[in-house]
Amino acid sequence: MSSRLFQSIVSQMKDAVECTVGVIDAEGEVIACTEPALIGTQRAAAASALNASDEPVTVFDGFQYKALFSWGVRFEFAVFAQGQDNRAREICLLSAVALNGAKTFYDEKHDRATFVKNILLDNILPGDIHMRSRELNFESELPRVVILVRQVGRIELSVVDVIQSLFPDKQYDFVVSLNETDIALVKDVRGGVNTMDLRKLSAAIEETVNSEVYVHTVIGIGTVASSLKDLASSYKEAQIAIEVGKVFDAEKSIINFENLGLGRLIYQLPVTMCEMFLSEVFKKNSIDALDQEMLITIQKFFENSLNVSETSRRLFVHRNTLVYRLEKIKKLTGLDLREFDHAIIFKVAMMVKKYLTSREEF
């Protein structure tokens, strides 16, 4: 469709410009031109020169080339004008402006990926989703899931292309660049998937991005949406998964919304309520009264299901030493971690404290 759109505009330019003007695709094939005989000819060397150039306009073999706007590192389309003088440069730049505008308008009106992006970002009214999906011949009731890939540290634009290469079927799977760091994969899951399947898929994305462009990522997985109108909810869940994971499971790079557990509840609580809870639980002393040795002891005690013998073995201390530490914790906090109810309260309190600390850092 792009070639027909470009040819329509280029044809109208023929009488207004004094030189040959046309458009090439990413492979260097001429897909539109004021000289129809040139359509279908190859300019691969010019395409390579354009990709390697940092200049606004690239001069090659008697023509000037200007890449049209693209999300990827490599250009998708480029306009060219014959000549090496300033007049040809002006024609090339003006043609690029006209073609970019037409392409953007077409994409916004017809492109499915743009439609999906607008759904994710709540830029389209729920009542319009069904109507637009019919216009685009888009199946609206297929089950889909949003997997959000966030780049951490070094940012690389080519990550979009890398992920897109893993999911080439643009009919059902969509890779959408949302901002500088976030890329959403909207995956068709008609065959049915479980948590493990989505984790394996996310792990494959993480490994590929890391090995090909050396970018570290954190990935959030939303729940399966049964229709297009539910995609925005799946996207928000993937966002929450990343944010909650950053607080309570910082060592994990793949977080599923369905596995957030208690952390999701605490993350949604008001700060004042969290502070009130901590003051009620630790009436005797603040949780800050516990030193690093005590905190490690508590962590290991929870990891070993409140089993004194197993915890002492893992800590390489005598059983009586562990009991002494637990008594000291009881004296400081008023909570006996050997009692199940007290252990639950303390576990929640530690998570609330961790959440409040993270809020202070940001």
FENURLIN-V560995 format. One record per run of one state. SS is the DSSP state (H for helix, E for strand, L for the rest). FROM is the first residue (numbers start at 0). TO is the last residue. If there is no record, write none. Layout:
ss->{SS | SS}
from->{FROM | FROM}
to->{TO | TO}
This chain:
ss->{L | H | L | E | L | E | L | H | L | E | L | H | L | E | L | E | L | E | L | H | L | H | L | H | L | E | L | H | L | E | L | E | L | H | L | E | L | E | L | H | L | E | H | L | H | L | H | L | H | L | H | L | H | L | H | L | H | L}
from->{0 | 1 | 13 | 20 | 25 | 28 | 33 | 35 | 38 | 41 | 42 | 43 | 52 | 57 | 60 | 62 | 67 | 76 | 82 | 85 | 110 | 111 | 120 | 125 | 135 | 143 | 152 | 158 | 166 | 173 | 177 | 181 | 188 | 194 | 213 | 215 | 221 | 224 | 225 | 227 | 248 | 253 | 256 | 259 | 261 | 267 | 270 | 281 | 286 | 289 | 291 | 303 | 307 | 315 | 318 | 333 | 339 | 361}
to->{0 | 12 | 19 | 24 | 27 | 32 | 34 | 37 | 40 | 41 | 42 | 51 | 56 | 59 | 61 | 66 | 75 | 81 | 84 | 109 | 110 | 119 | 124 | 134 | 142 | 151 | 157 | 165 | 172 | 176 | 180 | 187 | 193 | 212 | 214 | 220 | 223 | 224 | 226 | 247 | 252 | 255 | 258 | 260 | 266 | 269 | 280 | 285 | 288 | 290 | 302 | 306 | 314 | 317 | 332 | 338 | 360 | 361}
